[in-house]
């Protein structure tokens, strides 16, 4: 967007920009255009190393020169795009920066969501305030509480502050069918997953979100037993998942915790199953946003325990596509207790 370039090029004081857009809106395309502006030093910060590495490959494919920062950095120039995580970046005071610096911070809402077990994220954000820079923060899901915190913090640390809301807490592409399972019918949802996996077409890939790492292993074992090609993803193992995905053929399903709710490029997903109640709307949007990223149709099977106003919002959005699946339905077609 030209507006972002204009703001950054004409800012004489520290400037913050919060850019909110739905999952799969086209963030990479936006950044590739911004990075053509060589009057700045561009520093891209990712909360996850695997996402940083993946973005590095995209930049190299677009013929950018990239430095993936993992240790000491003595100099930053406009010749390179710098990529890092908050834990990996060295002290800016030790680095000679040869042009105004723009910090692009991906998935900024994770700073708040993960604050309890990743305090370095917010610590690094506060450390930046001691250095001259502009900040472009990216997110698809900023809650009202997060927006209030953001406003308070940037008002203290930046002179000019902007918010671009292209679509916060929204899906770019909606599922063509939504199946809702009441919380007490989780076993029924698992039986439906097994049935769908057995009936799926060879070229379809299904995505299953589970709550715990042990459940990833359980589903992988089930897939092996029934001749299905599953790949699993867990926290701390995303790099391994990406490597396995790149070499996988005839993939049937991806079994994951919330670690794949953000960022990592996945094949086209035909059906998404969320096997537990997700009480955080931001996280739910990210999970469902893994489908339809290229405009393809997909279906959603989930357990909705969010407040009634949100359920009403879904029903209004999906119309007659929003429907419930009950135990009597599966029992009626004889698969309620199927292995």
ABEGO torsion letter per residue (X at the ends): XAAAAAAAAABABBBBBBBBBBBGAGAAAAAAAAAABAABBBBBBBABAAAAAAAAAAAAAAGBBBBBBABBBABBBAABBBBBBAAABBBAAABBBABBBBBBBBGAAAAAAAAAABAAAAAAAAAAAABBBBBBBBBABBBAAAAAAAAAAAAAABABBBBBBAGBGBBABBBABBBBBBAAAAAAAAAAAAAAAAABBAABBBBBBBABAAAAAAAAAAAAAAGBBBBBBBBGAAAAAAAAAAABBGBABBBBBAAAABGBBBBBBABBBBABBBABAAAAAAAAAABGAAGBBBBBBBBBABBAAAAAAAAAAAEAABBBBBAAAAAAAGAAABX
